[in-house]
Amino acid sequence: MHIIIGGAFNGKGRYIRTVLSEDLVHYINLQQLGSCQIHYDVLVISEIESYVENQLTTSSDELVLAQQIFEKLVAIDHVLPTVYIILEDIGRGIVPIDIKQRQLRDVQGRLNQMLFQYAQHITRLWYGIPQQIK
């Protein structure tokens, strides 16, 4: 698994298109994952944060939700030769006032920790400049 992380409009999409050959790549968001036929050499999954936000309820156990999403992504990684996950860097230490936004930040933070431990490669993009973390 390869992870690309960076802030909004920091060039993650452009970076991934320069790294990968378009012929073999399929781009989906996590919401589409259940309905698509997975038979590609390379899968790029994005909009994880939107999926997390849609799964939140006021009674959500944040750790359980993060674990469920992590397991879903790992299952895909075991099936396909190459999986890229594009993550939005949210929070950066700022605690939102809105409870749903705070839940989103907390679940996403827990999920990112799991994904970062699991991933073989992590690239952070800062305004178009890639930095290899792992």
N, C-alpha and C positions, 0 to 999 in steps of 0.2 A: 504494500500500500504506500502510495505517495501522497503527502499532504501539502497543499499550497495554502498558506494563510496570509492575510493582510487586511488592511482596512478597506472601507468602501472606496471604490474607484482608485485603487492603488495599482492596477494593471495585472491582476491575477489572470483574467481571461486572455489578455494579450500574451502574457508570459507562457501560458499553457499551450496556446496555438503556435508559438515559436518552438516549443520543445517537442511537440507531437506531430506526426504526419497525419493529416486530416483523413486520409483514406481508410484508416483502421479504427478511427475514434468515433465513439457514440457519446453524446452529451445528454444527460438527463438530470432532473432534480429528484430529490429523495422521494417526493410524493409520487412520482411516476414509476418508481422502482418496482412496485408490486404488479403493475400492469404491463410491463415491457418484456419482450422475449430477450433473454440475455445470451447472445451468441457473438460477442465482439471480442477482438483482441485487447482493446483498451476501452475502458469505461471511465468517463469523467462525471462525477456526481457533485452537484452544487445545490445551493439553497437549503442547506441543512438547517439553518436557523429558522427559516419559514416553517419547515416541517416540525421542528421542536415547538415553535410557538403555537401551531395548530393542535399539537398533542397536549398542551398544558390545560389543566383544570385547576380550580382553587384548591382541590384536595390532592393534587399530584404529588407523589413522593419523588422528589427530584433525582435522587440517586437511582431509584428503580427505573425511572423514565430514561435517564442517561444510559443505563446498562442495557435496556431493551434496544435502544437505537444503535448503540455500539455493537451489540450482537448481530443486528440486522446488517450492518456494514461489514463486519468481519465475515459473515456467511457469504456475502458477495465476493469478498476478497479471496476466499478459498475456492471459488468456482472459476473466476476469470484470471487470465495471466497477469494483467496489469490494471490496477484501479487507482485513479487519482481522485482525491476529495478536495474540493475548494471550500475553505472555511473563511467566514467573515470574522475579523478580529473585533469582538464587541466587548464593551465594558472598560477595559484598561484601568481597572481600579475604581471606577466611578460607580457608585451604588445608585441605581435609579429610584426615584420616589414612587413611581407606579409599581404596584405589587406584581402585575403580570410581566412587566419589563425586568423586574428584579428576579423573578422566577426564571425567565428566559436566560438571563445572564448566568444564573447559578447552574441551571441544567447544562447550558452550553459549555460552561467552564469545566464541569465534571466530565462531560462527554469529550471535550478536547484533551483533558488529561489522559483518559483511557486511550483515545486515538493516538496521541503522541507517544505513549508507551509502546503501543502495538506497531506503529508505522516503521517501515524500513528507511524512508526518506521524508524529510520535512524541509520545505523551503518557505521562508518568510519574505514577502514582498513589501518593500517600503518605497512607495511612490515610483514603482517600476523597477527598482533595483533589487535583484534576488539575493538572499542571504541563506546559505545552507546551514540549517540548524542541526540536522541529523542525516 
